[in-house]
Amino acid sequence: MRLLVVDLLNNLANSIEANAVAIIDRDKVVAWGRLRRAIKTKVDSQKLSIDVFADSDISLYAQYVHEGRKAGKMPPVSPIEEWARKKRLLSNDSYNGARNLYSVHLAKTKLPVRLNSKAKLSLKQQNLADRYHSLAWAIARKMKNHELKPRRFLIEAILKSLKDFSY
């Protein structure tokens, strides 16, 4: 009997994980794809329970997405800067605002997504890195002033899985 219950819990855990990823994709909560890869479930066969969690390296971001964030506190700038470099937000001239950070002079300059503090950068690379930092700082400042609404993807996934799983 216990093996049957553990098997059912494993099936439910797999369903919760799949539903959470589907909800993240549906709601377009994908910047890197790291959140959807970080959702995990663990079945404890002794306690007959399921733990649903995000990996520790992305857990703070997952908490912000799931629980939301009140305005007033500045988010960390470095992950935003890394995201902007990965998405190459300054690689084209689609934004023509008065304070445009894009430069034709720097358009073909290559810059790694993760900057090593000991790496030697050329003058163009350093200039581009400074522009990405300015962009990330502006985004973080805007995030500080605006509330991030909660997207309860884990609770929704658990409820959907339980509803689909009920006998």
C-alpha positions in Angstrom: 0.0 0.0 0.0 2.8 2.4 0.9 4.5 1.8 -2.4 1.3 2.7 -4.2 1.0 6.0 -2.2 4.7 6.9 -3.0 4.1 6.2 -6.7 1.0 8.4 -6.7 3.0 11.2 -4.9 5.7 10.9 -7.6 3.1 11.2 -10.3 1.6 14.2 -8.6 5.1 15.8 -8.1 5.8 15.4 -11.8 2.5 16.9 -12.7 3.1 19.9 -10.4 6.5 20.5 -12.0 5.1 20.3 -15.5 2.2 22.6 -14.7 4.5 25.2 -13.1 6.6 25.3 -16.2 3.6 25.5 -18.4 2.2 28.4 -16.4 5.6 30.2 -16.5 5.6 29.9 -20.3 1.9 30.8 -20.6 2.3 34.0 -18.5 5.6 34.8 -20.3 7.6 35.0 -17.1 10.7 34.1 -19.1 13.7 36.3 -19.2 16.5 33.7 -19.2 14.6 30.5 -18.9 16.4 29.9 -15.6 13.2 30.1 -13.5 11.5 27.4 -15.5 14.5 25.1 -15.2 14.8 25.8 -11.4 11.4 24.5 -10.4 11.8 21.2 -8.6 9.8 18.8 -6.6 11.0 16.3 -4.1 8.9 13.4 -2.7 9.7 12.3 0.9 8.7 8.6 1.1 9.0 8.6 4.9 6.7 11.5 5.6 4.6 10.9 2.5 4.9 14.6 1.4 6.0 16.6 -1.6 8.2 19.7 -1.5 7.9 22.2 -4.3 10.7 24.7 -4.6 13.1 26.6 -6.8 16.8 25.9 -6.8 18.8 28.0 -4.4 20.6 30.1 -7.0 17.4 31.5 -8.4 15.2 31.2 -5.3 15.2 35.0 -4.5 14.1 35.8 -8.1 11.4 33.0 -7.9 10.2 34.5 -4.6 9.9 38.0 -6.2 7.9 36.6 -9.1 5.7 34.4 -6.9 5.1 36.8 -4.0 5.6 40.1 -5.8 7.6 43.0 -4.4 6.6 46.3 -2.8 7.9 49.5 -4.2 10.6 51.3 -2.2 13.6 48.9 -2.2 16.2 49.0 -5.0 16.7 45.5 -6.6 20.3 44.3 -7.3 21.7 45.9 -10.4 24.2 43.2 -11.5 21.5 40.6 -12.5 19.7 43.2 -14.5 22.9 44.2 -16.2 23.7 40.6 -17.0 20.2 40.1 -18.5 20.5 43.3 -20.6 23.9 42.1 -22.0 22.4 38.6 -22.7 19.4 40.1 -24.5 21.8 42.5 -26.3 19.5 45.4 -25.5 22.0 48.0 -26.8 22.8 46.1 -30.1 20.4 47.9 -32.4 19.0 51.4 -32.9 15.3 50.5 -32.4 15.1 53.1 -29.6 15.6 56.7 -30.7 14.9 58.5 -27.5 16.7 61.7 -26.5 18.9 59.8 -24.0 19.6 56.8 -26.3 22.5 54.6 -25.0 22.9 52.9 -28.4 25.9 53.9 -30.4 26.7 53.0 -34.0 30.4 53.2 -33.0 29.9 50.4 -30.5 27.3 48.3 -32.5 29.7 45.5 -33.5 31.6 45.4 -30.2 31.5 42.0 -28.5 31.0 41.9 -24.8 30.6 38.7 -22.7 27.4 38.2 -20.8 29.2 37.6 -17.5 32.0 40.0 -17.0 35.0 38.8 -15.1 36.4 41.5 -12.9 40.0 40.5 -13.8 39.4 40.5 -17.5 41.0 43.2 -19.6 38.6 45.0 -21.7 39.3 47.2 -24.7 38.3 50.9 -24.6 35.2 50.1 -26.7 34.2 47.1 -24.5 34.6 49.2 -21.4 32.5 52.0 -22.9 29.8 49.4 -23.9 29.9 47.9 -20.4 29.4 51.3 -18.9 26.4 51.9 -21.1 24.9 48.5 -20.0 25.5 49.5 -16.4 23.7 52.8 -17.0 20.8 51.0 -18.6 20.6 48.4 -15.7 20.8 51.2 -13.2 17.9 53.0 -14.8 15.8 49.8 -15.0 16.5 49.1 -11.3 15.6 52.6 -10.3 12.3 52.3 -12.1 11.7 48.9 -10.5 12.4 50.6 -7.1 9.5 53.0 -7.7 7.0 50.5 -9.0 5.4 47.5 -7.3 5.9 44.1 -8.8 2.6 42.3 -8.8 2.6 38.6 -7.6 2.3 35.8 -10.1 1.4 32.8 -8.0 2.5 30.2 -10.5 3.5 27.5 -7.9 0.1 27.7 -6.1 -1.7 27.6 -9.4 0.3 24.6 -10.5 -0.4 22.7 -7.3 -4.1 23.5 -7.4 -4.3 22.5 -11.1 -2.4 19.2 -10.5 -4.6 18.3 -7.5 -7.7 19.1 -9.5 -6.5 16.9 -12.5 -5.2 14.2 -10.2 -8.3 13.7 -8.0 -10.0 10.4 -8.2 
